[in-house]
Amino acid sequence: MNNKELVTLFADYCFSVLHYSPHTITAYRKDLEDFEHFLIREAFNDYTTVSPRVAKYYVSDLSSRVSARTVARHISTIRSFYHFLVREDMMDNHPFMDIKLPKVAKNLPKFVYPEEVESLFDSIDYSSDIGLRNGFLLETLYATGMRISELTQLKLRDVETLKRTILVHGKGQKDRLVPMSERLVKMYEEYVLGARKNLMKDKEHTTVFVNARGDALSIRGARYIVAQIMDESSTYLKVTPHTLRHTFASHLLSQGADLRSVQALLGHSSISSTQIYTEISKEDLKARYLEAHPRARKKK
């Protein structure tokens, strides 16, 4: 079986068994493609003949070209690939099992303060259909912490205003219920009965968020809307949809929410993915203290 066939089998496994998204599988393919180019260049050629020595050589080569974080991602992909090959009896040994990776510095996720979020909402003109849609989109991201891909997949049937819940379809086909605030319920009803209906005109579909033509809003379109809000707010902030997800989590923790609850709301499969936000809340507390306490301020 050649390299291309092995990658195709692995990709099919990731999609049908692990339920990974097409985006993730595409990224995996690119990582393995880079590895294959290295093997061909160095005359090793076949995935199944790779030894631990070749694996170390590749990590060294990769480290000279990309950041430590990118190295870690590439090797994570390749390890998963070889786990698959060994489990399927296509290889006897795992060449990347004992490979040591360069240390990756932990960068805290970017977030914005509550008053900065409010300034964004205040900059929106809610009198138009587009403005109401934009405000509801921003409110949904900030109030639920959902990913932009999850937001654009929302259907009308996923929203239960009486129960005040949203059924979010997360990564790996993992669904979760996220509560709705009274404000979000009110904005949803105003948007669906007014702006959405007006934008759709004679079109028929059940996607919650729509573009100016009434079609289902794409991920790219949603990102553009957030960027447009930033531009029109005349602030120095650089906020993306994922920044609002980070902000949602950090604000909950800083107000006393427990880690497990935030993990469930974000749809993280591992608590370790959520723990990074505890560091944000600590940094936030420190910054507030240095800013507010008279004896903590730097002397001019």
C-alpha positions in Angstrom: 0.0 0.0 0.0 1.5 3.4 -1.0 1.7 6.6 1.0 -1.4 8.1 -0.6 -3.5 5.1 0.2 -2.4 5.0 3.8 -3.3 8.7 4.3 -6.7 8.1 2.7 -7.4 5.2 5.1 -6.3 7.3 8.1 -8.5 10.2 6.9 -11.5 8.0 6.5 -10.9 6.6 10.0 -10.8 10.2 11.4 -14.0 11.1 9.7 -16.1 8.0 10.1 -14.9 6.7 13.5 -13.5 9.7 15.4 -16.0 12.2 13.7 -13.4 14.8 13.2 -14.4 17.8 11.1 -13.4 18.2 7.5 -11.2 21.2 8.5 -9.3 19.0 11.0 -8.8 16.3 8.4 -7.5 18.8 5.9 -5.0 20.0 8.4 -3.9 16.4 9.1 -3.4 15.8 5.4 -1.2 18.9 5.1 1.0 17.8 8.1 1.5 14.4 6.6 2.2 15.9 3.2 5.0 17.9 4.7 6.4 14.8 6.3 6.2 12.9 3.0 8.0 15.7 1.2 10.8 15.4 3.8 11.0 11.6 3.3 11.2 11.9 -0.5 13.8 14.6 -0.3 16.0 12.5 2.1 15.4 9.3 0.0 13.5 7.5 2.8 10.3 7.5 0.7 7.9 5.1 2.5 5.9 5.9 5.7 6.1 2.3 6.8 9.9 2.2 6.7 10.5 5.2 9.0 12.7 4.4 12.1 13.0 6.4 15.3 16.3 7.8 13.9 14.5 9.2 10.9 11.8 10.6 13.2 14.3 12.5 15.2 15.9 13.8 12.0 12.5 15.1 10.9 11.8 16.8 14.2 15.2 18.5 13.9 14.5 19.6 10.3 11.0 20.8 11.1 12.3 22.8 14.1 14.6 24.7 11.8 11.7 25.8 9.7 8.7 26.5 11.9 7.8 27.5 15.5 7.9 25.1 18.5 4.1 25.2 18.6 3.8 24.2 14.9 6.3 21.4 15.5 4.2 20.1 18.3 1.1 20.2 16.1 2.8 18.4 13.2 4.2 15.6 15.4 0.8 15.2 17.2 -0.7 14.5 13.8 2.0 12.1 12.8 1.8 10.3 16.1 -1.9 9.8 15.6 -1.2 8.5 12.1 1.3 5.9 13.3 -1.0 4.9 16.2 -3.5 4.0 13.5 -1.0 2.1 11.4 0.3 0.1 14.4 -3.3 -0.7 15.5 -4.2 -1.8 12.0 -1.1 -4.1 11.9 0.4 -2.1 9.1 3.5 -1.5 11.2 5.1 -3.3 14.1 6.7 -0.3 15.8 5.8 3.3 16.4 8.8 5.5 15.3 7.5 8.7 16.9 6.4 7.2 20.3 9.5 8.3 22.3 10.3 11.5 20.4 10.8 14.6 22.7 9.2 17.8 21.4 10.5 21.3 22.0 8.9 23.1 24.9 6.0 25.4 23.9 5.5 28.6 25.8 2.0 28.9 27.1 0.4 32.0 25.7 -2.7 33.1 27.6 -5.8 33.5 25.4 -6.7 37.1 24.5 -9.8 38.5 26.2 -11.5 41.9 26.7 -12.9 43.5 29.9 -16.6 43.8 30.5 -16.7 47.6 29.9 -14.9 47.1 26.6 -17.5 44.5 25.5 -20.2 47.0 26.4 -18.6 49.6 24.2 -18.9 47.3 21.3 -22.6 46.7 21.9 -23.1 50.5 22.3 -21.6 51.1 18.9 -24.2 49.0 17.0 -27.2 50.7 15.4 -30.1 48.4 16.3 -32.7 50.3 14.2 -31.9 48.4 11.0 -32.3 44.7 10.2 -28.6 44.3 9.6 -27.8 46.1 12.9 -30.2 44.0 14.9 -28.7 40.8 13.3 -25.2 42.0 14.1 -26.1 42.8 17.7 -27.7 39.5 18.2 -24.7 37.7 16.6 -22.3 39.5 18.9 -24.5 38.8 22.0 -24.8 35.1 21.1 -21.0 34.7 20.9 -20.4 36.5 24.1 -23.3 35.1 26.1 -22.8 31.5 25.1 -19.1 31.1 24.4 -19.8 29.0 21.3 -17.4 28.6 18.4 -18.1 30.5 15.2 -18.6 27.2 13.4 -21.2 26.1 16.0 -23.0 29.5 15.7 -23.3 29.3 11.9 -24.7 25.7 12.2 -27.6 26.7 14.5 -31.1 25.9 13.4 -34.3 27.3 14.6 -35.2 23.9 16.2 -32.0 24.1 18.3 -33.3 27.2 20.2 -35.9 26.6 23.0 -37.0 30.1 24.3 -39.4 28.6 26.8 -36.7 26.4 28.4 -34.1 29.2 27.7 -31.6 26.8 26.2 -29.7 26.4 22.9 -28.6 23.0 21.7 -25.1 23.5 20.4 -23.6 20.9 18.0 -20.0 20.8 18.9 -16.8 19.2 17.7 -16.8 15.4 17.2 -20.6 15.4 17.0 -20.8 16.2 20.7 -23.9 18.2 21.6 -24.3 20.3 24.6 -27.1 22.5 26.1 -26.2 26.1 26.8 -28.5 28.4 28.8 -29.9 31.6 27.4 -30.1 34.8 29.4 -33.3 36.8 29.4 -31.6 39.4 27.2 -30.5 36.8 24.7 -34.1 35.4 24.5 -35.5 38.8 23.9 -33.0 39.6 21.2 -33.6 36.2 19.6 -37.3 36.8 19.4 -36.9 40.3 18.0 -34.4 39.1 15.4 -36.3 36.0 14.2 -39.7 37.7 14.0 -38.3 40.9 12.5 -34.8 41.2 11.0 -34.4 37.6 9.9 -37.8 37.5 8.3 -37.2 40.7 6.5 -33.8 39.7 5.2 -35.0 36.3 4.0 -38.0 37.7 2.1 -39.3 34.7 0.1 -36.5 32.3 0.9 -37.0 29.2 3.1 -34.5 27.5 5.3 -34.1 27.0 9.1 -30.6 28.4 9.7 -30.8 31.0 12.5 -28.2 33.4 11.2 -28.6 34.8 7.7 -26.6 37.2 5.5 -27.9 40.4 3.8 -29.4 38.3 1.0 -31.3 36.0 3.3 -29.0 33.0 2.8 -27.5 31.0 5.6 -24.5 32.9 7.1 -21.1 31.3 6.4 -18.2 31.2 8.9 -16.4 33.7 6.7 -19.4 36.0 6.7 -19.7 35.8 10.5 -16.1 36.7 11.0 -16.5 39.6 8.6 -19.5 40.9 10.7 -17.4 40.9 13.9 -14.5 42.6 12.1 -17.0 45.2 10.8 -18.3 45.9 14.3 -14.7 46.4 15.4 -14.1 48.9 12.7 -17.3 50.9 13.3 -16.8 51.0 17.1 -13.7 53.1 16.6 -11.9 51.3 19.4 -8.3 50.0 19.5 -9.6 46.5 20.3 -8.8 43.6 18.0 -11.6 41.2 18.7 -12.3 38.0 16.8 -15.2 35.5 17.4 -12.8 33.3 19.3 -11.7 36.2 21.4 -15.3 36.5 22.6 -15.2 32.7 23.4 -12.1 33.4 25.6 -13.8 36.4 27.1 -17.0 34.4 28.0 -14.9 31.8 29.8 -12.6 34.3 31.6 -15.5 36.4 32.8 -17.4 33.4 34.2 -14.4 32.3 36.2 -13.6 35.7 37.4 -17.1 36.0 38.8 -16.8 32.7 40.7 -18.1 30.0 38.2 -16.5 26.6 38.8 -14.1 25.1 36.3 -16.3 22.0 35.5 -19.3 24.2 34.7 -17.2 26.3 32.3 -15.8 23.2 30.8 -19.3 21.9 30.0 -20.4 25.2 28.6 -17.4 25.4 26.3 -17.7 21.8 25.2 -14.2 20.9 26.1 -13.6 17.2 26.3 -10.7 17.6 28.8 -10.6 19.9 31.9 -7.0 20.7 31.0 -8.2 22.7 28.0 -10.3 24.9 30.4 -7.7 25.4 33.1 -5.8 28.0 31.0 -8.7 30.4 31.7 -7.9 30.2 35.5 -4.6 31.9 34.6 -6.5 34.6 32.7 -8.7 35.3 35.8 -5.5 35.6 37.9 -3.9 38.0 35.5 -7.1 40.0 35.3 -7.3 40.2 39.1 -3.6 41.3 39.3 -4.1 44.0 36.6 -7.2 45.3 38.3 -5.4 45.5 41.7 -2.4 47.3 40.2 -4.7 49.7 38.4 -7.1 50.4 41.3 -5.1 50.2 44.6 -3.6 53.5 45.6 -0.5 51.9 47.1 0.0 49.5 44.2 0.3 52.2 41.5 3.7 53.1 40.1 5.1 56.3 41.3 5.5 58.9 38.6 
